[in-house]
């Protein structure tokens, strides 16, 4: 017999995280904890992680729905299939917890070289928005730390200053030496976007994420057709569920890339639907975490490792928080590793 409970945890950023939608200081997650009366002492943990003003389940009844799920946990198949379409973070947390419980609660959900032999996952170095000198210092620090793919959040400071930062990088590093990705988080208007993309293209960028706000498929399709640099859809994927809807979006917009965030899309099975559809439409993809703590990041990283995508993945958020859960994850030479000899510190999950 399954039993379930949950615990809320508020993460505190070491430094405020700047985006075009505002500055993040804290972020909430809910840990879903499952146990089985037939296996005393074994429990599975899933992280239900939302981002304020972005996740579709950032709504007042979030905990009410979580309570409904744990009170009817025996209906987990219903919850995974259709009962949580409007609550992708809970769907993801439940899927994660069930897999963990099935694998004896060791936090090894997916087996690969990442978990078994110490293989690393190549990751991007993220530079948050901030004042010019703040961003400049962080760019230099990422390069000195060995990152060969850097992602810059843009759209909040003066656009000319952002171009100056890109020019500074390209003065010393060619596109063959350093891959540059930028993320606008929908900051550009439809009227100005193409001109800004043309100016950005002078710096040999790998891609730009979500140049305009999601939901404007016709305008995004026009941009993807005319753009001088590849466009990656990010927020555009949020709220889309099911094969038909995914295919319609990809057929309409025809993006060069899509970015998979399991917390925002509703879990691994949902993300795999996106991957299958993207490959059928010859659209490339990569995986990014979405400000989860180490519980969620661990599951996403393990899943990502099984996909064998050689591109740098966006999996480095575990270092952002002062009160993360200690885990076997660590970053070295711009790669994420899992040290199976390390022990999880799960006390924050069970202490009041």
PyMOL commands that set and color helices and strands:
alter all, ss='L'
color gray80, all
select helices_A, chain A and resi 62-71+73-83+88-102+113-116+132-144+159-172+190-203+217-226+235-237+243-253+262-265+268-280+294-307+317-319+347-350
alter helices_A, ss='H'
color red, helices_A
select strands_A, chain A and resi 2-19+22-36+43-49+121-122+125-127+149-153+179-183+207-209+231-233+257-260+284-287+329-332+335-338
alter strands_A, ss='S'
color yellow, strands_A
deselect
rebuild
show_as cartoon
